């Protein structure tokens, strides 16, 4: 191209710029290849020593005060509260029964991570637990993938129902095509109109649905796939269970073939209309297991200490405090309303709480969570 422009002064500047662009692109490609080659060479070293290095680096930042575990404590405490409130865990499994502590600690961590990925807002650096800061970008991507899966599942359920009413002969082929088109278009969060338009475009040539029926379905979809509607809520709850099992390993293995997928759909009560999501659910489980597998190796001891402390901090004391007296070291004073709410939350833990009083005339004490090794002992508030 430079030779072609050599005899034409008007073409020379453009040809020169394109040549420079070509050289820069090739240089960049070479640099990337060299960097990848170096990473491949040190991969065995990173695999053997990366966990120890990351753990030591975190310990150093905690010792020097550059980082705290405040958000991690809050996150784990909220997770324990929710798991106990929902009846999925008992505080005794976390505080008294040594035989159940290991499995219960893992259950708390798994539930906490899934709560981050399925919440209304994606994880952000400013609010992310400190132990997950290095993974916050990956977690945000997984959050976006989960919200998209909920949206696609909701669309497929509603469209599948309509195709059934029209007695479409091959609805699964149409639903699979709709799922792949939505996922492939990667719609922006909240852009329901473009998703519904994509569905209607796919339906236009795929089935014998008239313009009036398509317009009616479009109106139903625009309302029916909003996050607060019944179908998305149901799909979110069921896909959350799939994600949790994926973190545990079960769902990932279940979705590996057709027979396993059929079993998984029955166990998680997933409608047949969303079968196109099966490989995407498996991929999501594998990604999450990979990220949290490394994170757990790095912070295992830290998580154990924090979960033990936060669990102990949620067990109310039987001790009553006389009016006007300060709380002793290691305890804080709860209000009457707070104590009553706590007793309601932990209903059934009689051996910890004693008989529920008819009235709480005085203060009630709560154990403060035991400090982690990086934190100084807490005094009375």
C-alpha positions as CSV (number, residue, x, y, z in Angstrom):
1,X,0.0,0.0,0.0
2,X,3.0,2.3,0.7
3,X,4.3,1.5,-2.8
4,X,1.0,2.3,-4.3
5,X,0.8,5.6,-2.7
6,X,4.5,6.5,-3.4
7,X,3.6,8.3,-6.6
8,X,0.5,10.1,-5.3
9,X,1.1,12.8,-2.8
10,X,-2.5,12.8,-1.8
11,X,-2.5,9.1,-0.8
12,X,0.8,9.1,1.0
13,X,-0.5,10.5,4.5
14,X,-3.3,8.0,4.6
15,X,-1.1,5.1,3.5
16,X,1.5,6.1,6.1
17,X,-1.1,6.2,8.9
18,X,-2.4,2.8,8.0
19,X,1.1,1.4,7.9
20,X,1.7,2.7,11.4
21,X,-1.6,1.3,12.6
22,X,-0.6,-2.1,11.2
23,X,2.8,-2.0,12.9
24,X,1.3,-1.0,16.3
25,X,-1.3,-3.8,16.0
26,X,1.4,-6.4,15.3
27,X,3.6,-5.0,18.1
28,X,0.7,-5.2,20.5
29,X,0.0,-8.8,19.4
30,X,3.6,-9.8,20.0
31,X,3.6,-8.2,23.5
32,X,0.5,-10.1,24.4
33,X,1.9,-13.4,23.2
34,X,5.2,-12.7,25.2
35,X,3.1,-11.9,28.3
36,X,1.0,-15.1,27.9
37,X,4.2,-17.2,27.4
38,X,5.6,-15.8,30.6
39,X,2.4,-16.6,32.5
40,X,2.5,-20.1,31.2
41,X,6.0,-20.5,32.4
42,X,5.2,-19.3,35.9
43,X,1.8,-21.0,36.1
44,X,3.1,-24.0,38.1
45,X,4.7,-21.6,40.7
46,X,1.5,-19.6,41.0
47,X,-0.5,-22.8,41.5
48,X,1.8,-24.0,44.3
49,X,2.4,-20.7,46.1
50,X,-0.4,-18.3,44.9
51,X,-2.7,-19.2,47.8
52,X,-0.1,-18.7,50.4
53,X,1.0,-15.4,48.8
54,X,-2.5,-14.1,48.7
55,X,-3.2,-15.1,52.3
56,X,0.0,-13.5,53.6
57,X,-0.7,-10.3,51.6
58,X,-4.2,-10.1,53.2
59,X,-2.7,-10.7,56.6
60,X,-0.2,-7.9,56.1
61,X,-2.9,-5.4,55.0
62,X,-5.0,-6.3,58.1
63,X,-2.0,-5.9,60.5
64,X,-1.0,-2.6,59.0
65,X,-4.6,-1.2,59.1
66,X,-4.9,-0.8,55.4
67,X,-7.9,-3.1,55.4
68,X,-10.5,-4.3,57.9
69,X,-13.1,-7.1,57.9
70,X,-16.1,-5.0,58.8
71,X,-18.0,-5.7,55.7
72,X,-17.2,-9.4,55.8
73,X,-18.5,-9.6,59.4
74,X,-21.7,-7.8,58.5
75,X,-22.2,-10.0,55.5
76,X,-21.7,-13.3,57.4
77,X,-23.8,-12.1,60.3
78,X,-26.7,-11.2,57.9
79,X,-26.3,-14.6,56.2
80,X,-26.5,-16.5,59.5
81,X,-29.5,-14.5,60.6
82,X,-31.3,-15.3,57.4
83,X,-30.4,-19.0,57.3
84,X,-31.6,-19.4,61.0
85,X,-34.8,-17.4,60.3
86,X,-35.6,-19.5,57.3
87,X,-35.0,-22.7,59.2
88,X,-32.2,-23.9,57.0
89,X,-29.7,-23.8,59.9
90,X,-29.9,-23.9,63.7
91,X,-27.6,-21.9,65.8
92,X,-26.7,-25.0,67.7
93,X,-25.2,-26.4,64.5
94,X,-22.9,-23.4,64.5
95,X,-22.1,-23.0,68.1
96,X,-22.5,-26.2,70.1
97,X,-22.5,-29.4,68.0
98,X,-19.0,-30.0,66.9
99,X,-20.1,-32.7,64.5
100,X,-22.1,-30.3,62.4
101,X,-19.9,-27.2,62.6
102,X,-17.8,-27.9,59.5
103,X,-20.8,-28.5,57.2
104,X,-22.7,-25.6,58.7
105,X,-19.8,-23.2,58.2
106,X,-19.6,-24.2,54.6
107,X,-23.4,-23.8,54.3
108,X,-23.2,-20.2,55.6
109,X,-20.4,-19.3,53.2
110,X,-22.2,-20.8,50.2
111,X,-25.5,-19.1,51.2
112,X,-23.7,-15.8,51.6
113,X,-22.1,-15.9,48.2
114,X,-25.3,-16.9,46.5
115,X,-27.1,-14.0,48.2
116,X,-24.5,-11.7,46.7
117,X,-25.1,-13.1,43.2
118,X,-28.9,-13.1,43.4
119,X,-29.5,-9.8,45.1
120,X,-31.2,-6.9,43.5
121,X,-27.9,-5.0,42.9
122,X,-24.6,-6.4,41.7
123,X,-21.6,-6.6,44.0
124,X,-19.6,-3.4,44.0
125,X,-16.1,-2.7,45.5
126,X,-17.4,-0.2,48.0
127,X,-19.9,-2.7,49.6
128,X,-18.2,-6.0,48.8
129,X,-16.9,-8.2,51.7
130,X,-13.2,-7.6,52.0
131,X,-12.4,-11.3,51.5
132,X,-14.0,-11.2,48.1
133,X,-12.6,-7.9,46.8
134,X,-10.2,-9.6,44.3
135,X,-13.2,-11.5,42.8
136,X,-15.7,-8.6,42.7
137,X,-15.5,-8.2,39.0
138,X,-16.2,-11.9,38.4
139,X,-19.0,-11.9,40.9
140,X,-20.6,-8.9,39.2
141,X,-20.5,-10.8,35.9
142,X,-22.1,-13.8,37.5
143,X,-24.8,-11.6,39.0
144,X,-25.6,-10.2,35.6
145,X,-25.7,-13.7,34.1
146,X,-28.1,-14.8,36.9
147,X,-30.4,-11.9,36.3
148,X,-30.4,-12.7,32.6
149,X,-31.2,-16.3,33.2
150,X,-34.1,-15.3,35.4
151,X,-35.4,-13.0,32.6
152,X,-35.0,-15.7,29.9
153,X,-36.7,-18.3,32.0
154,X,-39.6,-16.0,32.7
155,X,-39.9,-15.2,29.0
156,X,-39.8,-18.9,28.0
157,X,-42.4,-19.9,30.6
158,X,-44.9,-17.2,29.4
159,X,-44.2,-17.9,25.7
160,X,-44.4,-21.6,26.2
161,X,-47.8,-21.3,27.8
162,X,-49.0,-19.3,24.9
163,X,-47.7,-21.8,22.3
164,X,-49.4,-24.5,24.2
165,X,-52.7,-22.7,24.0
166,X,-52.1,-22.4,20.2
167,X,-51.2,-26.1,20.1
168,X,-47.9,-25.5,18.4
169,X,-46.4,-28.8,17.1
170,X,-42.7,-28.1,18.0
171,X,-42.6,-25.5,20.8
172,X,-39.3,-26.7,22.1
173,X,-37.5,-25.6,18.9
174,X,-39.0,-22.2,19.1
175,X,-38.2,-21.7,22.8
176,X,-34.6,-22.9,22.3
177,X,-34.2,-20.3,19.4
178,X,-35.7,-17.6,21.6
179,X,-33.4,-18.4,24.5
180,X,-30.3,-18.3,22.3
181,X,-31.3,-15.1,20.7
182,X,-31.9,-13.3,24.0
183,X,-28.7,-14.6,25.6
184,X,-26.7,-13.8,22.4
185,X,-27.9,-10.3,22.3
186,X,-26.7,-9.6,25.8
187,X,-29.4,-7.0,26.6
188,X,-28.8,-4.2,29.1
189,X,-30.2,-4.7,32.6
190,X,-33.8,-3.4,32.7
191,X,-34.2,-3.2,28.9
192,X,-37.3,-5.3,28.7
193,X,-38.6,-3.7,25.6
194,X,-35.7,-4.9,23.4
195,X,-36.0,-8.4,24.8
196,X,-39.7,-8.6,24.1
197,X,-39.1,-7.2,20.6
198,X,-36.5,-9.9,20.0
199,X,-39.1,-12.6,21.1
200,X,-41.7,-11.2,18.8
201,X,-39.3,-11.1,15.8
202,X,-38.4,-14.8,16.4
203,X,-42.0,-15.8,16.7
204,X,-43.0,-14.0,13.5
205,X,-41.5,-16.5,11.2
206,X,-41.3,-19.5,13.5
207,X,-45.0,-20.2,14.2
208,X,-48.5,-19.5,12.9
209,X,-49.3,-16.7,15.3
210,X,-51.3,-13.8,13.9
211,X,-50.4,-10.1,14.4
212,X,-53.2,-9.7,17.0
213,X,-52.0,-12.6,19.0
214,X,-48.4,-11.4,18.8
215,X,-49.4,-8.0,19.9
216,X,-51.3,-9.5,22.9
217,X,-48.3,-11.6,23.8
218,X,-46.0,-8.6,23.6
219,X,-48.2,-6.7,26.1
220,X,-48.3,-9.8,28.4
221,X,-44.5,-10.2,28.3
222,X,-43.8,-6.5,29.0
223,X,-45.8,-6.8,32.2
224,X,-45.2,-10.4,33.1
225,X,-41.3,-10.4,33.1
226,X,-41.0,-7.4,35.4
227,X,-38.9,-8.4,38.4
228,X,-41.7,-8.1,40.9
229,X,-44.2,-10.2,39.0
230,X,-45.1,-13.8,40.0
231,X,-43.3,-15.7,37.2
232,X,-39.9,-14.0,37.6
233,X,-40.1,-14.3,41.4
234,X,-40.7,-18.1,41.1
235,X,-38.0,-18.5,38.5
236,X,-35.6,-16.5,40.7
237,X,-36.2,-18.7,43.7
238,X,-35.8,-22.0,41.8
239,X,-32.7,-20.8,39.9
240,X,-31.2,-19.6,43.1
241,X,-31.5,-23.2,44.4
242,X,-29.8,-24.4,41.3
243,X,-26.9,-21.9,41.8
244,X,-26.6,-23.0,45.5
245,X,-26.4,-26.6,44.5
246,X,-23.9,-25.7,41.8
247,X,-21.6,-24.2,44.4
248,X,-21.9,-27.5,46.4
249,X,-21.2,-29.5,43.2
250,X,-24.5,-31.4,42.8
251,X,-26.2,-29.4,40.2
252,X,-23.1,-29.1,38.0
253,X,-22.9,-32.9,37.8
254,X,-26.6,-33.2,37.3
255,X,-26.6,-31.0,34.2
256,X,-23.8,-32.8,32.4
257,X,-26.0,-35.0,30.2
258,X,-29.6,-35.4,29.1
259,X,-30.5,-38.0,31.8
260,X,-29.0,-35.8,34.5
261,X,-30.7,-32.8,33.2
262,X,-34.1,-34.5,33.4
263,X,-33.4,-35.5,37.0
264,X,-32.3,-31.9,37.8
265,X,-35.4,-30.3,36.3
266,X,-37.6,-32.6,38.4
267,X,-35.7,-31.9,41.6
268,X,-35.6,-28.2,41.2
269,X,-39.1,-28.0,39.7
270,X,-38.0,-26.3,36.6
271,X,-40.6,-26.2,33.8
272,X,-39.7,-28.0,30.5
273,X,-39.9,-24.6,28.7
274,X,-36.6,-23.5,30.1
275,X,-34.6,-26.6,29.1
276,X,-32.5,-24.4,26.8
277,X,-30.9,-22.9,29.9
278,X,-29.4,-26.2,31.1
279,X,-25.9,-25.7,29.7
280,X,-25.8,-22.1,30.9
281,X,-26.8,-23.2,34.4
282,X,-24.0,-25.8,34.3
283,X,-21.5,-23.2,33.2
284,X,-22.6,-20.8,35.9
285,X,-22.1,-23.5,38.5
286,X,-18.6,-24.3,37.2
287,X,-17.5,-20.7,37.2
288,X,-18.7,-20.1,40.7
289,X,-17.1,-23.3,42.0
290,X,-13.8,-22.2,40.5
291,X,-13.9,-18.8,42.0
292,X,-15.0,-19.8,45.4
293,X,-12.8,-22.9,45.5
294,X,-9.7,-20.6,45.4
295,X,-11.2,-18.0,47.7
296,X,-12.0,-20.7,50.3
297,X,-8.5,-22.0,50.2
298,X,-7.1,-18.5,50.8
299,X,-9.5,-17.5,53.6
300,X,-10.6,-20.9,55.1
301,X,-9.2,-20.2,58.6
302,X,-10.4,-16.6,58.5
303,X,-14.0,-17.6,57.5
304,X,-14.0,-20.3,60.3
305,X,-13.1,-17.7,62.9
306,X,-15.5,-15.1,61.7
307,X,-18.5,-17.5,61.4
308,X,-17.8,-18.9,64.8
309,X,-17.6,-15.4,66.3
310,X,-20.7,-14.0,64.5
311,X,-22.7,-17.2,65.5
312,X,-21.8,-16.8,69.1
313,X,-22.7,-13.1,69.0
314,X,-26.2,-14.0,67.9
315,X,-26.9,-16.2,70.9
316,X,-28.7,-14.1,73.6
317,X,-27.7,-14.5,77.2
318,X,-30.1,-15.6,79.9
319,X,-28.8,-12.9,82.2
320,X,-31.1,-10.0,83.0
321,X,-29.5,-6.6,83.7
322,X,-30.9,-4.3,86.4
323,X,-31.9,-0.9,85.3
324,X,-29.0,1.6,85.3
325,X,-26.2,-1.0,85.4
326,X,-23.6,-0.9,82.6
327,X,-23.2,-4.0,80.3
328,X,-20.3,-6.2,81.4
329,X,-17.3,-6.7,79.1
330,X,-18.2,-8.8,76.1
331,X,-21.9,-8.0,76.2
332,X,-24.1,-5.3,74.9
333,X,-27.6,-4.2,76.1
334,X,-30.5,-4.8,73.7
335,X,-33.7,-2.8,73.8
336,X,-36.9,-4.6,74.7
337,X,-38.2,-4.5,71.2
338,X,-34.9,-5.9,69.9
339,X,-34.9,-8.7,72.4
340,X,-38.5,-9.7,71.6
341,X,-37.6,-9.7,67.9
342,X,-34.6,-11.9,68.6
343,X,-36.6,-14.4,70.6
344,X,-39.1,-14.6,67.7
345,X,-36.2,-15.2,65.3
346,X,-34.7,-18.0,67.4
347,X,-37.9,-19.7,68.3
348,X,-37.3,-23.3,69.3
349,X,-33.8,-22.7,70.8
350,X,-35.1,-23.3,74.3
351,X,-31.9,-24.7,75.6
352,X,-30.2,-21.5,74.7
353,X,-32.9,-19.0,75.6
354,X,-34.9,-20.7,78.3
355,X,-38.7,-20.3,78.5
356,X,-39.9,-17.2,76.7
357,X,-40.8,-14.5,79.3
358,X,-44.3,-13.0,79.2
359,X,-42.9,-9.6,79.6
360,X,-39.4,-8.2,79.3
361,X,-39.4,-5.7,82.1
362,X,-35.6,-5.2,82.2
363,X,-32.8,-5.2,79.8
364,X,-31.6,-8.3,78.0
365,X,-27.9,-8.9,77.2
366,X,-26.4,-10.2,74.0
367,X,-23.0,-11.7,73.6
368,X,-20.8,-9.6,71.3
369,X,-19.1,-11.5,68.5
370,X,-15.7,-12.9,69.3
371,X,-13.0,-10.8,67.6
372,X,-11.1,-12.3,64.8
373,X,-7.3,-12.8,65.2
374,X,-6.7,-9.5,63.2
375,X,-8.8,-7.4,65.5
376,X,-8.1,-6.2,69.1
377,X,-10.5,-7.4,71.8
378,X,-13.7,-5.3,72.0
379,X,-14.6,-3.6,75.2
380,X,-18.0,-2.8,76.5
381,X,-19.9,-0.5,74.1
